[in-house]
Amino acid sequence: MSATGQSYVTIFYYAQNVKIKVSNATMKVANANASMSVW
């Protein structure tokens, strides 16, 4: 694999990682808001 291809793969994995972290954070915030509104 060329160096360029390698960096694209790295960027892709990094982006996937960020997406997962963001969605997890969003879920936590949504859950916190939901439990707040129950009280």
FILUM-188862 format. One record per atom (N, C-alpha, C, O, CB): residue in three letters; x, y, z; residue number from 1; atom name. Coordinates in nm, 3 decimals, padded with zeros to 5 digits. Glycine has a CB too. Layout:
! residues N
{rest = ALA px = X py = Y pz = Z nr = NUM atom = CA};
...
END
This chain:
! residues 39
{rest = MET px = 00.085 py = -00.119 pz = 00.000 nr = 1 atom = N};
{rest = MET px = 00.000 py = 00.000 pz = 00.000 nr = 1 atom = CA};
{rest = MET px = 00.089 py = 00.125 pz = 00.000 nr = 1 atom = C};
{rest = MET px = 00.193 py = 00.128 pz = 00.066 nr = 1 atom = O};
{rest = MET px = -00.096 py = 00.000 pz = 00.124 nr = 1 atom = CB};
{rest = SER px = 00.048 py = 00.224 pz = -00.071 nr = 2 atom = N};
{rest = SER px = 00.127 py = 00.348 pz = -00.078 nr = 2 atom = CA};
{rest = SER px = 00.108 py = 00.428 pz = 00.051 nr = 2 atom = C};
{rest = SER px = 00.015 py = 00.404 pz = 00.127 nr = 2 atom = O};
{rest = SER px = 00.086 py = 00.433 pz = -00.201 nr = 2 atom = CB};
{rest = ALA px = 00.196 py = 00.523 pz = 00.072 nr = 3 atom = N};
{rest = ALA px = 00.188 py = 00.608 pz = 00.191 nr = 3 atom = CA};
{rest = ALA px = 00.057 py = 00.687 pz = 00.191 nr = 3 atom = C};
{rest = ALA px = -00.005 py = 00.708 pz = 00.295 nr = 3 atom = O};
{rest = ALA px = 00.308 py = 00.705 pz = 00.198 nr = 3 atom = CB};
{rest = THR px = 00.015 py = 00.731 pz = 00.071 nr = 4 atom = N};
{rest = THR px = -00.109 py = 00.808 pz = 00.060 nr = 4 atom = CA};
{rest = THR px = -00.228 py = 00.722 pz = 00.101 nr = 4 atom = C};
{rest = THR px = -00.313 py = 00.766 pz = 00.178 nr = 4 atom = O};
{rest = THR px = -00.128 py = 00.860 pz = -00.085 nr = 4 atom = CB};
{rest = GLY px = -00.233 py = 00.600 pz = 00.050 nr = 5 atom = N};
{rest = GLY px = -00.341 py = 00.509 pz = 00.085 nr = 5 atom = CA};
{rest = GLY px = -00.344 py = 00.483 pz = 00.234 nr = 5 atom = C};
{rest = GLY px = -00.450 py = 00.477 pz = 00.297 nr = 5 atom = O};
{rest = GLY px = -00.327 py = 00.378 pz = 00.009 nr = 5 atom = CB};
{rest = GLN px = -00.226 py = 00.466 pz = 00.291 nr = 6 atom = N};
{rest = GLN px = -00.214 py = 00.440 pz = 00.434 nr = 6 atom = CA};
{rest = GLN px = -00.274 py = 00.555 pz = 00.516 nr = 6 atom = C};
{rest = GLN px = -00.347 py = 00.532 pz = 00.612 nr = 6 atom = O};
{rest = GLN px = -00.067 py = 00.418 pz = 00.473 nr = 6 atom = CB};
{rest = SER px = -00.242 py = 00.677 pz = 00.476 nr = 7 atom = N};
{rest = SER px = -00.293 py = 00.792 pz = 00.552 nr = 7 atom = CA};
{rest = SER px = -00.444 py = 00.806 pz = 00.537 nr = 7 atom = C};
{rest = SER px = -00.512 py = 00.850 pz = 00.629 nr = 7 atom = O};
{rest = SER px = -00.222 py = 00.921 pz = 00.507 nr = 7 atom = CB};
{rest = TYR px = -00.496 py = 00.770 pz = 00.420 nr = 8 atom = N};
{rest = TYR px = -00.642 py = 00.775 pz = 00.402 nr = 8 atom = CA};
{rest = TYR px = -00.709 py = 00.676 pz = 00.495 nr = 8 atom = C};
{rest = TYR px = -00.813 py = 00.706 pz = 00.554 nr = 8 atom = O};
{rest = TYR px = -00.680 py = 00.744 pz = 00.255 nr = 8 atom = CB};
{rest = VAL px = -00.649 py = 00.558 pz = 00.509 nr = 9 atom = N};
{rest = VAL px = -00.705 py = 00.457 pz = 00.599 nr = 9 atom = CA};
{rest = VAL px = -00.703 py = 00.508 pz = 00.742 nr = 9 atom = C};
{rest = VAL px = -00.799 py = 00.492 pz = 00.816 nr = 9 atom = O};
{rest = VAL px = -00.626 py = 00.324 pz = 00.588 nr = 9 atom = CB};
{rest = THR px = -00.592 py = 00.571 pz = 00.780 nr = 10 atom = N};
{rest = THR px = -00.579 py = 00.625 pz = 00.916 nr = 10 atom = CA};
{rest = THR px = -00.685 py = 00.732 pz = 00.941 nr = 10 atom = C};
{rest = THR px = -00.750 py = 00.733 pz = 01.045 nr = 10 atom = O};
{rest = THR px = -00.439 py = 00.685 pz = 00.938 nr = 10 atom = CB};
{rest = ILE px = -00.703 py = 00.821 pz = 00.845 nr = 11 atom = N};
{rest = ILE px = -00.803 py = 00.927 pz = 00.857 nr = 11 atom = CA};
{rest = ILE px = -00.943 py = 00.866 pz = 00.868 nr = 11 atom = C};
{rest = ILE px = -01.026 py = 00.912 pz = 00.947 nr = 11 atom = O};
{rest = ILE px = -00.796 py = 01.023 pz = 00.735 nr = 11 atom = CB};
{rest = PHE px = -00.969 py = 00.762 pz = 00.788 nr = 12 atom = N};
{rest = PHE px = -01.100 py = 00.697 pz = 00.791 nr = 12 atom = CA};
{rest = PHE px = -01.128 py = 00.640 pz = 00.929 nr = 12 atom = C};
{rest = PHE px = -01.236 py = 00.661 pz = 00.985 nr = 12 atom = O};
{rest = PHE px = -01.107 py = 00.587 pz = 00.684 nr = 12 atom = CB};
{rest = TYR px = -01.030 py = 00.565 pz = 00.984 nr = 13 atom = N};
{rest = TYR px = -01.050 py = 00.505 pz = 01.115 nr = 13 atom = CA};
{rest = TYR px = -01.067 py = 00.613 pz = 01.222 nr = 13 atom = C};
{rest = TYR px = -01.149 py = 00.599 pz = 01.313 nr = 13 atom = O};
{rest = TYR px = -00.931 py = 00.415 pz = 01.151 nr = 13 atom = CB};
{rest = TYR px = -00.988 py = 00.720 pz = 01.210 nr = 14 atom = N};
{rest = TYR px = -00.997 py = 00.830 pz = 01.306 nr = 14 atom = CA};
{rest = TYR px = -01.137 py = 00.892 pz = 01.302 nr = 14 atom = C};
{rest = TYR px = -01.196 py = 00.921 pz = 01.406 nr = 14 atom = O};
{rest = TYR px = -00.890 py = 00.937 pz = 01.276 nr = 14 atom = CB};
{rest = ALA px = -01.188 py = 00.912 pz = 01.181 nr = 15 atom = N};
{rest = ALA px = -01.321 py = 00.971 pz = 01.165 nr = 15 atom = CA};
{rest = ALA px = -01.428 py = 00.881 pz = 01.225 nr = 15 atom = C};
{rest = ALA px = -01.520 py = 00.929 pz = 01.292 nr = 15 atom = O};
{rest = ALA px = -01.352 py = 00.997 pz = 01.016 nr = 15 atom = CB};
{rest = GLN px = -01.416 py = 00.750 pz = 01.203 nr = 16 atom = N};
{rest = GLN px = -01.512 py = 00.655 pz = 01.258 nr = 16 atom = CA};
{rest = GLN px = -01.511 py = 00.663 pz = 01.410 nr = 16 atom = C};
{rest = GLN px = -01.615 py = 00.662 pz = 01.475 nr = 16 atom = O};
{rest = GLN px = -01.481 py = 00.511 pz = 01.211 nr = 16 atom = CB};
{rest = ASN px = -01.390 py = 00.670 pz = 01.466 nr = 17 atom = N};
{rest = ASN px = -01.370 py = 00.677 pz = 01.610 nr = 17 atom = CA};
{rest = ASN px = -01.438 py = 00.801 pz = 01.667 nr = 17 atom = C};
{rest = ASN px = -01.507 py = 00.793 pz = 01.768 nr = 17 atom = O};
{rest = ASN px = -01.221 py = 00.679 pz = 01.644 nr = 17 atom = CB};
{rest = VAL px = -01.418 py = 00.914 pz = 01.601 nr = 18 atom = N};
{rest = VAL px = -01.476 py = 01.040 pz = 01.645 nr = 18 atom = CA};
{rest = VAL px = -01.628 py = 01.031 pz = 01.640 nr = 18 atom = C};
{rest = VAL px = -01.697 py = 01.077 pz = 01.731 nr = 18 atom = O};
{rest = VAL px = -01.426 py = 01.157 pz = 01.559 nr = 18 atom = CB};
{rest = LYS px = -01.680 py = 00.972 pz = 01.532 nr = 19 atom = N};
{rest = LYS px = -01.825 py = 00.958 pz = 01.517 nr = 19 atom = CA};
{rest = LYS px = -01.884 py = 00.879 pz = 01.633 nr = 19 atom = C};
{rest = LYS px = -01.986 py = 00.917 pz = 01.690 nr = 19 atom = O};
{rest = LYS px = -01.860 py = 00.890 pz = 01.383 nr = 19 atom = CB};
{rest = ILE px = -01.817 py = 00.769 pz = 01.668 nr = 20 atom = N};
{rest = ILE px = -01.865 py = 00.684 pz = 01.777 nr = 20 atom = CA};
{rest = ILE px = -01.862 py = 00.761 pz = 01.909 nr = 20 atom = C};
{rest = ILE px = -01.957 py = 00.756 pz = 01.988 nr = 20 atom = O};
{rest = ILE px = -01.780 py = 00.555 pz = 01.788 nr = 20 atom = CB};
{rest = LYS px = -01.752 py = 00.834 pz = 01.933 nr = 21 atom = N};
{rest = LYS px = -01.740 py = 00.911 pz = 02.057 nr = 21 atom = CA};
{rest = LYS px = -01.847 py = 01.018 pz = 02.065 nr = 21 atom = C};
{rest = LYS px = -01.906 py = 01.040 pz = 02.171 nr = 21 atom = O};
{rest = LYS px = -01.601 py = 00.975 pz = 02.068 nr = 21 atom = CB};
{rest = VAL px = -01.872 py = 01.085 pz = 01.954 nr = 22 atom = N};
{rest = VAL px = -01.973 py = 01.191 pz = 01.951 nr = 22 atom = CA};
{rest = VAL px = -02.111 py = 01.133 pz = 01.978 nr = 22 atom = C};
{rest = VAL px = -02.188 py = 01.190 pz = 02.055 nr = 22 atom = O};
{rest = VAL px = -01.970 py = 01.265 pz = 01.816 nr = 22 atom = CB};
{rest = SER px = -02.143 py = 01.019 pz = 01.915 nr = 23 atom = N};
{rest = SER px = -02.276 py = 00.961 pz = 01.935 nr = 23 atom = CA};
{rest = SER px = -02.291 py = 00.910 pz = 02.079 nr = 23 atom = C};
{rest = SER px = -02.399 py = 00.919 pz = 02.136 nr = 23 atom = O};
{rest = SER px = -02.300 py = 00.846 pz = 01.836 nr = 23 atom = CB};
{rest = ASN px = -02.182 py = 00.858 pz = 02.137 nr = 24 atom = N};
{rest = ASN px = -02.188 py = 00.815 pz = 02.277 nr = 24 atom = CA};
{rest = ASN px = -02.211 py = 00.934 pz = 02.368 nr = 24 atom = C};
{rest = ASN px = -02.292 py = 00.926 pz = 02.461 nr = 24 atom = O};
{rest = ASN px = -02.058 py = 00.742 pz = 02.317 nr = 24 atom = CB};
{rest = ALA px = -02.142 py = 01.043 pz = 02.342 nr = 25 atom = N};
{rest = ALA px = -02.158 py = 01.165 pz = 02.422 nr = 25 atom = CA};
{rest = ALA px = -02.300 py = 01.218 pz = 02.409 nr = 25 atom = C};
{rest = ALA px = -02.361 py = 01.262 pz = 02.506 nr = 25 atom = O};
{rest = ALA px = -02.056 py = 01.273 pz = 02.380 nr = 25 atom = CB};
{rest = THR px = -02.353 py = 01.214 pz = 02.287 nr = 26 atom = N};
{rest = THR px = -02.489 py = 01.261 pz = 02.262 nr = 26 atom = CA};
{rest = THR px = -02.590 py = 01.178 pz = 02.341 nr = 26 atom = C};
{rest = THR px = -02.684 py = 01.231 pz = 02.399 nr = 26 atom = O};
{rest = THR px = -02.522 py = 01.255 pz = 02.111 nr = 26 atom = CB};
{rest = MET px = -02.568 py = 01.046 pz = 02.343 nr = 27 atom = N};
{rest = MET px = -02.657 py = 00.957 pz = 02.417 nr = 27 atom = CA};
{rest = MET px = -02.652 py = 00.990 pz = 02.566 nr = 27 atom = C};
{rest = MET px = -02.756 py = 00.993 pz = 02.633 nr = 27 atom = O};
{rest = MET px = -02.618 py = 00.811 pz = 02.394 nr = 27 atom = CB};
{rest = LYS px = -02.531 py = 01.015 pz = 02.619 nr = 28 atom = N};
{rest = LYS px = -02.517 py = 01.047 pz = 02.761 nr = 28 atom = CA};
{rest = LYS px = -02.592 py = 01.174 pz = 02.795 nr = 28 atom = C};
{rest = LYS px = -02.661 py = 01.182 pz = 02.896 nr = 28 atom = O};
{rest = LYS px = -02.369 py = 01.061 pz = 02.799 nr = 28 atom = CB};
{rest = VAL px = -02.578 py = 01.275 pz = 02.709 nr = 29 atom = N};
{rest = VAL px = -02.647 py = 01.402 pz = 02.731 nr = 29 atom = CA};
{rest = VAL px = -02.798 py = 01.382 pz = 02.725 nr = 29 atom = C};
{rest = VAL px = -02.871 py = 01.435 pz = 02.807 nr = 29 atom = O};
{rest = VAL px = -02.602 py = 01.508 pz = 02.627 nr = 29 atom = CB};
{rest = ALA px = -02.843 py = 01.305 pz = 02.627 nr = 30 atom = N};
{rest = ALA px = -02.987 py = 01.279 pz = 02.612 nr = 30 atom = CA};
{rest = ALA px = -03.040 py = 01.205 pz = 02.735 nr = 30 atom = C};
{rest = ALA px = -03.148 py = 01.237 pz = 02.784 nr = 30 atom = O};
{rest = ALA px = -03.014 py = 01.196 pz = 02.484 nr = 30 atom = CB};
{rest = ASN px = -02.964 py = 01.108 pz = 02.783 nr = 31 atom = N};
{rest = ASN px = -03.006 py = 01.033 pz = 02.902 nr = 31 atom = CA};
{rest = ASN px = -03.010 py = 01.124 pz = 03.024 nr = 31 atom = C};
{rest = ASN px = -03.102 py = 01.115 pz = 03.106 nr = 31 atom = O};
{rest = ASN px = -02.911 py = 00.915 pz = 02.928 nr = 31 atom = CB};
{rest = ALA px = -02.910 py = 01.211 pz = 03.037 nr = 32 atom = N};
{rest = ALA px = -02.907 py = 01.305 pz = 03.149 nr = 32 atom = CA};
{rest = ALA px = -03.027 py = 01.397 pz = 03.143 nr = 32 atom = C};
{rest = ALA px = -03.091 py = 01.423 pz = 03.245 nr = 32 atom = O};
{rest = ALA px = -02.775 py = 01.387 pz = 03.148 nr = 32 atom = CB};
{rest = ASN px = -03.059 py = 01.448 pz = 03.025 nr = 33 atom = N};
{rest = ASN px = -03.174 py = 01.536 pz = 03.008 nr = 33 atom = CA};
{rest = ASN px = -03.303 py = 01.462 pz = 03.042 nr = 33 atom = C};
{rest = ASN px = -03.392 py = 01.518 pz = 03.106 nr = 33 atom = O};
{rest = ASN px = -03.180 py = 01.591 pz = 02.864 nr = 33 atom = CB};
{rest = ALA px = -03.313 py = 01.337 pz = 02.999 nr = 34 atom = N};
{rest = ALA px = -03.433 py = 01.258 pz = 03.024 nr = 34 atom = CA};
{rest = ALA px = -03.451 py = 01.237 pz = 03.174 nr = 34 atom = C};
{rest = ALA px = -03.562 py = 01.252 pz = 03.225 nr = 34 atom = O};
{rest = ALA px = -03.425 py = 01.122 pz = 02.951 nr = 34 atom = CB};
{rest = SER px = -03.344 py = 01.202 pz = 03.245 nr = 35 atom = N};
{rest = SER px = -03.357 py = 01.179 pz = 03.388 nr = 35 atom = CA};
{rest = SER px = -03.382 py = 01.309 pz = 03.463 nr = 35 atom = C};
{rest = SER px = -03.446 py = 01.308 pz = 03.568 nr = 35 atom = O};
{rest = SER px = -03.232 py = 01.111 pz = 03.443 nr = 35 atom = CB};
{rest = MET px = -03.331 py = 01.421 pz = 03.411 nr = 36 atom = N};
{rest = MET px = -03.358 py = 01.551 pz = 03.471 nr = 36 atom = CA};
{rest = MET px = -03.507 py = 01.583 pz = 03.462 nr = 36 atom = C};
{rest = MET px = -03.567 py = 01.629 pz = 03.559 nr = 36 atom = O};
{rest = MET px = -03.275 py = 01.662 pz = 03.403 nr = 36 atom = CB};
{rest = SER px = -03.565 py = 01.557 pz = 03.346 nr = 37 atom = N};
{rest = SER px = -03.704 py = 01.593 pz = 03.324 nr = 37 atom = CA};
{rest = SER px = -03.797 py = 01.504 pz = 03.408 nr = 37 atom = C};
{rest = SER px = -03.909 py = 01.544 pz = 03.439 nr = 37 atom = O};
{rest = SER px = -03.740 py = 01.582 pz = 03.175 nr = 37 atom = CB};
{rest = VAL px = -03.752 py = 01.384 pz = 03.443 nr = 38 atom = N};
{rest = VAL px = -03.832 py = 01.296 pz = 03.529 nr = 38 atom = CA};
{rest = VAL px = -03.843 py = 01.359 pz = 03.667 nr = 38 atom = C};
{rest = VAL px = -03.949 py = 01.355 pz = 03.730 nr = 38 atom = O};
{rest = VAL px = -03.769 py = 01.154 pz = 03.538 nr = 38 atom = CB};
{rest = TRP px = -03.734 py = 01.415 pz = 03.713 nr = 39 atom = N};
{rest = TRP px = -03.737 py = 01.483 pz = 03.842 nr = 39 atom = CA};
{rest = TRP px = -03.808 py = 01.616 pz = 03.827 nr = 39 atom = C};
{rest = TRP px = -03.821 py = 01.690 pz = 03.925 nr = 39 atom = O};
{rest = TRP px = -03.594 py = 01.502 pz = 03.897 nr = 39 atom = CB};
END
